[in-house]
């Protein structure tokens, strides 16, 4: 399953929409509240478009980025067997 989010989307909303516990990303979110902020906490810089970041079973692909922020993130969930 793929979900496209605006970077500023609150992490709690992301969790609710993709159907995971709101504590799923607690380990990596740091002080951030948004999906873009969480990615920045993990990698420490503004990534280029197309960059993929993996955490647990999730893939985050940067779909749109400006000079100062991550604009869109595609989250891919693994297929349930």
N, C-alpha and C positions, 0 to 999 in steps of 0.2 A: 504494500500500500504506500502511496505517495501523498504527501500533504505539503502544499506551498503556503508559507507564512510570510507576512511582512516581518522584517527584522524587529520592529518595535512591539510585536505581539507579546503579551505577558506570558511568562513561562507557565503559570498556573492554567491559563487558557489553552495553551498548547497541549499540556498534559490531559486536560479534560477532553479536548477535541480528538486526540489520538488514542484516548482510552487507557492511559497509564496513571499510576499513582502520582500525586503532586510531589512526592518526595523522590521520584525517580532520578532527578538531576540535582538533588541537594548536594551531593558530593562535589560537583564541578561548578555549580552556579556562582559561588563566591558571594559577592555583594549585589550581583545583577538580578533584575526582575524580568528581563526580556530574553527572547531566544537569541538575538544578536549579541547581547551583553554576555550571555553564557558562553557563546562561542569565543568571544574575545577573552574571557577569563581562561579558557582552555588553551588557546594558541598564542595569545598575547600581542596580536597585531591584526590589522585589517587585511584579510585575505583577498586574493584575486578571484574574479568570477570563475566558477568551475572547480574551485578547491573543494575537496571532500575531507570531512573530519568524521572519525568514527568514535562512538562511545557506546560501550556495551553492545547491544544488538542494533543500535540506531546508526544510520548514515545521514549526515548533514551535508548538503551540497549548496554552496553559495551560488545563487542564481542571479543576483544583482547586487552591485556594490558601488558606492560613491567614494570620494576621497576620504571622507570622514566616518562613514558608517556602512554597516551591512544592511542592505535594503530588503532582500528577499532570501529566504532559506527554504530549500526543499528537504523535507524529512522523509526518509524511506524506512519503513518498518519491515522486519523480516516476515516472510510468509509463514503462517502457522501450518504445521504439518498435521 
